[in-house]
Amino acid sequence: MKYYIIAGEASGDLHGSNLIKAIKKKDLDAQIRCWGGDLMQEAGGALAKHYKDMAFMGFLEVIKNIPTIFKNISFCKEDIERFNPDVVIFIDFSGFNLRIAKWAKKKGYRTNYYISPQIWASREGRIKKIKRDIDQMHVILPFEKDFYEKKHAYPVHFVGHPLIDAIENTSIVDEAQFRAENGLDHNKPLVALLPGSRKQEVQKMLSLMLSVKKDFQAYQFVIAGAPSLPDAFYEPFLEGNQVSYVSNQTYSLLKHSHAALVTSGTATLETALFSIPQVVCYRGNWISYQIAKRIITLDFISLVNLIMGKEVVKELIQNDLTTANLKLELGKIVEGPKREQILEDYRILRGKLGGKGASQLAAQLIVENA
């Protein structure tokens, strides 16, 4: 069969690549065309568009890039028609994907959504579009099944969280080798800095994260470079040899870190699954933040806290994200009772996520019902 998959950012590329591998095991004759990145291409998908060309962050940035977005929508529709798939699969990236889903459903294509739009966080009214345009929804967060089925009478499949498989399938370099290859101090505990994957957010977050370095001289701060950004982009932040940087080795960095400062997003859950205490950081464009504050209905922004239904990790958002607060909260997690409580909560969190096999189960459901 023929599968057309659309993902629009780095995390979607990761989960899309594992889905492609799983589909190919279920359907030996599968032909797959995709929007995504290097990982989906390496897994065997024919790449129609790279997510680097679509990564716009925040309301203001989206408005500025409306002409490009509409060109991408038109190209996507034309490309789907040329490929003529048996099923179109959407991975997160809701602003774009729900537009394509409406068109695809009208054209008679079977539609599957893997990794739900976060309508439980904002604009819940989008459930009408999902019911109308999506034949099958495959969710990855435990509370999403109740949200869809009990609140909105829309049946979905809970397949578990694909990060568990992604982490277990990634080769991790042992600590001595990792430190040696990256010129890291062999004696200092590591503090991982995960500032995001888009230029706008990285530029905002790194200066703030690094502002506490002087207060933690016993630790080595290491920036996790995003695959979507060139090495040269990070050079102004390295301050000679006082700050280190690794590229495309985030999981190895997390495995060997003592604590982390993490920009809100999928990385907060990845950090938790590696059992690394963290402080969650977020500061957006002022206008975008004011808009988001009025439409997002959640008590927390990190997946860790949302899944657990309580504050497990500290979230420093917008005006609360200051050097003084970062220093205070990082100090609490490098040692002491706060650190131990986080690690205990992480163990409970892992149990809630459904175990291994999310990609395989999603692939099975997609192939069998296409």
Steps between C-alpha positions, in 0.01 A plus 500: 500500500594866469534723809538877511629628838517865612717613794613857553777511760791309651293292745258407221795394285620268779160339557428493128824312433409230752149479356643454150724217622201333666276539193768344280508197729120462479473577127798374302379677186445836669574813298542803725523867412538753780546847637754479780876493532819302472384221731183428301704502180757261648216270611385464139258786437530701179530858628266753341579792735741544792363627831777763510299687235189506721618564858326824599465559874227706668199694376698801378749288306217307334332825391825627350538181297141457377594518126754220544254291700233527231751407231590192702132406538443527124811299422401233753157451343648475152766257618246274671291485184803409289600224743139381550549318834271243661526688828620840617662502846532820702753535783428787745563840319130580531476845342619363168377143525137573584477717188635219285276246677185694406604503136619135501177371651293681237720350230427153634835414653504296819636712785691397813639727771796378707583723800189707559472876462500642852138609495481414870731799554337761276226548241309193604243581231734339247346168606232568238762505226665186633171309513420613148839453335694226685409133454734373774674680786798340675583677829818476706409660834295302753251778579421558130291184469258614769499853356388379158277209594331612821482872434446503124368150412774454241673159513880504487786252541748552785825351366744611771772762469752452215779672694543183704585307183703787353721513807546124523582479127765774515863405540641671810873565523652395835590787731878485478492491121235772484703735717823426313350548153344832597788640704300497825649514847512146640439615857223761483133388500322613184211744478324454166353804327217419258397840359268375225529444127394827338727801459264742673461292815865393520619860483263599779564205725875440489606839635266454795607142567867594488451795734519264801819325394718719722307381805563130426876483440512138619283394203565490125226659290444328164274628221304239304509614137183450294532310170310781327768760580864518378791476743604856417172630644610399851853646488409839657371316810804284567717762674828329413525169684285596797180367340493179298283396207398167349319449172246223433588329829218618723414154633861420587527839670185440704609151595819634656366826649430584862235767436350695210346832399241424234285713272139387521401236246564134428849538651349526849364146469822369343693642794262333746533163327876522551431572871671840492360765738417814303376856507256578218555836331284701264501858379320589178438809293296737720205523260500126435510432874211736570290325237597152622425590862142578403427184302698230684299351784764286672655532845840386368698520176738204536393150402648365822267705719201458269522121502553486876230759572722688744822701514780248478752736336517876543374707206648848457279675246537843341569763774581226754790388284776709656861435596410514870219244465710272280780506755257417781325214321814345351652504848205296629542221246875446495474356853253464786142379562348675196728298275403171663127578477530574127675169437224312687229678298684416177470130584122537533485703179667226297235253616222727375638517145398153388831322449675406177359455151316824416631521144431134433143517632424819306643346183294185547178700540579718199591212270208278602241777454639678194 
